[in-house]
Amino acid sequence: MEFYDSLDKNKLLTFYVMRVQSAVLRLLLMSSLVIAQDSLNVPADTTKPNPVFPKNGYVTIASDSAGLDIYIDGMLAGQVPIKEPIPLSAGKHVITYLQPDYLNLLEYYYTGAKREEFVNKAVQTVYIVPNETINVVLWWRPYEEQLKQRKTIIWIKSLVGVSILTVMLTLNFSG
């Protein structure tokens, strides 16, 4: 929860609204998929044998910190350490410990190099090949250090602002 402390109230409110919108969208998507599957009650053609091709590859995920939530393509996959390789369909996948809504906030409020600074080691895009295992390492500690530095800077700016305001009020009421 430490990185949420660095966001101001407006950004935090935007973050929560985006989370609710994301949950509603997922619910609508899942319900439409269930309806679509129910409407396709077509019997399978059993006259031709279907060749079996492996369509899944695997990913192992490690991190420099234990207990981080891991998200694959925006869905929670577990917490590190994850002992078993995770099966994934062949193709491109995004693996991170940042919540998808927080990534959206970073994209909304930061651009270019500033955004890359935040997500450089927190997000990995991998291409899964059938029957292959990809190893992914996510680094939390550098990100945690950046957040602590930002929190310190915000605290110092607030302290300077309060000090200036106090001096101005003191001079205003004393003269």
C-alpha positions in Angstrom: 0.0 0.0 0.0 3.1 2.3 0.3 3.0 3.4 -3.4 -0.6 4.5 -3.0 0.5 7.1 -0.4 2.4 9.0 -3.0 -0.7 9.6 -5.1 -2.8 12.7 -4.3 -6.5 12.3 -3.5 -7.7 13.1 -7.0 -5.4 10.4 -8.5 -6.4 8.0 -5.9 -10.1 8.6 -6.6 -9.4 8.1 -10.3 -7.6 4.9 -9.4 -10.7 3.5 -7.5 -13.1 4.6 -10.2 -10.9 2.8 -12.8 -10.9 -0.4 -10.6 -14.7 -0.4 -10.4 -15.0 0.2 -14.1 -12.6 -2.6 -14.8 -14.5 -5.0 -12.5 -17.8 -4.1 -14.2 -16.3 -4.6 -17.7 -14.9 -8.0 -16.7 -18.3 -9.1 -15.3 -20.1 -8.0 -18.6 -17.4 -9.8 -20.7 -17.7 -13.0 -18.7 -21.5 -13.0 -18.9 -21.5 -12.4 -22.6 -19.0 -15.3 -23.1 -21.3 -17.6 -21.2 -24.3 -16.5 -23.2 -22.3 -17.0 -26.5 -21.2 -20.5 -25.4 -24.7 -21.5 -24.5 -26.0 -20.4 -27.9 -23.4 -22.5 -29.8 -24.8 -25.9 -29.0 -23.5 -27.4 -32.3 -22.5 -31.1 -32.1 -18.9 -31.9 -32.8 -18.0 -33.6 -36.0 -16.8 -37.0 -34.8 -16.0 -38.5 -38.3 -12.6 -36.9 -38.6 -9.9 -37.4 -36.0 -8.6 -34.1 -34.5 -4.7 -33.9 -34.5 -3.4 -33.0 -31.1 -1.0 -30.0 -31.2 0.4 -28.6 -28.0 -0.8 -25.0 -27.6 0.6 -24.2 -24.2 4.0 -23.1 -23.1 5.1 -22.4 -19.5 6.5 -19.5 -17.5 8.3 -19.5 -14.2 8.3 -16.3 -12.2 10.9 -15.2 -9.7 11.3 -11.9 -7.8 13.7 -10.3 -5.4 10.9 -10.0 -2.8 8.5 -12.6 -1.5 4.7 -12.0 -1.3 4.2 -9.8 -4.3 1.0 -10.3 -6.3 1.8 -11.4 -9.9 -0.5 -10.4 -12.7 -0.4 -12.1 -16.1 -2.3 -10.2 -18.8 -4.1 -8.2 -16.1 -5.3 -11.2 -14.2 -4.0 -12.2 -10.8 -1.9 -15.4 -11.1 -0.6 -15.8 -7.6 2.1 -14.5 -5.2 5.8 -15.1 -5.4 7.3 -17.5 -4.8 5.3 -19.5 -7.3 6.6 -23.1 -7.1 5.2 -24.6 -10.3 5.5 -23.3 -13.9 2.4 -21.6 -15.1 0.8 -22.9 -18.3 0.0 -20.1 -20.8 -1.3 -20.2 -24.4 1.3 -19.6 -27.1 1.8 -15.9 -27.9 2.6 -12.6 -26.3 1.8 -12.1 -22.5 2.5 -9.2 -20.1 3.7 -10.2 -16.6 4.0 -7.7 -13.8 3.5 -7.2 -10.0 1.8 -3.9 -10.6 -2.0 -3.9 -10.5 -3.5 -3.3 -14.0 -5.4 -0.3 -12.7 -2.2 1.2 -11.3 -0.5 0.7 -14.7 -3.3 2.6 -16.3 -2.8 5.4 -13.9 0.9 5.5 -14.7 0.1 5.7 -18.4 -2.5 8.5 -17.7 -0.3 10.7 -15.5 3.2 10.0 -16.9 4.6 9.8 -20.4 7.9 8.8 -22.0 11.0 8.4 -19.9 9.2 9.2 -16.7 6.7 6.4 -17.2 9.5 4.0 -18.3 11.4 4.9 -15.1 8.5 3.4 -13.1 7.8 0.3 -15.1 11.2 -0.6 -16.5 11.8 -3.6 -14.2 8.2 -4.1 -13.0 6.7 -5.2 -16.3 8.0 -7.9 -18.6 6.5 -8.8 -22.0 7.2 -12.4 -23.0 6.4 -14.6 -26.0 5.4 -18.1 -25.1 6.3 -20.9 -27.4 4.4 -24.2 -27.2 6.2 -26.8 -25.0 8.9 -24.2 -23.9 9.4 -22.8 -20.5 10.3 -19.1 -20.1 12.0 -17.8 -16.9 10.9 -14.3 -15.8 12.6 -12.2 -13.0 10.8 -9.1 -11.7 12.7 -6.6 -9.6 10.7 -4.9 -6.7 13.5 -3.3 -4.7 14.5 -0.6 -7.2 10.8 0.3 -7.6 10.4 0.5 -3.9 13.4 2.8 -3.6 11.9 5.1 -6.2 8.6 5.3 -4.3 10.4 6.1 -1.0 12.3 8.9 -2.7 9.1 10.3 -4.2 7.4 10.1 -0.8 10.3 11.9 0.8 10.3 14.7 -1.8 6.5 15.2 -1.4 7.0 15.3 2.4 9.8 17.9 2.1 7.7 20.1 -0.3 4.8 19.9 2.1 7.0 20.9 5.0 8.5 23.9 3.1 5.0 25.0 2.1 3.7 24.9 5.6 6.8 26.8 6.8 6.3 29.5 4.3 2.6 29.8 5.1 3.4 30.0 8.9 6.0 32.8 8.3 3.5 34.7 6.1 0.7 34.4 8.6 3.1 35.4 11.5 4.3 38.5 9.6 0.7 39.4 8.6 -0.7 39.2 12.1 2.3 40.8 13.8 2.5 43.9 11.7 
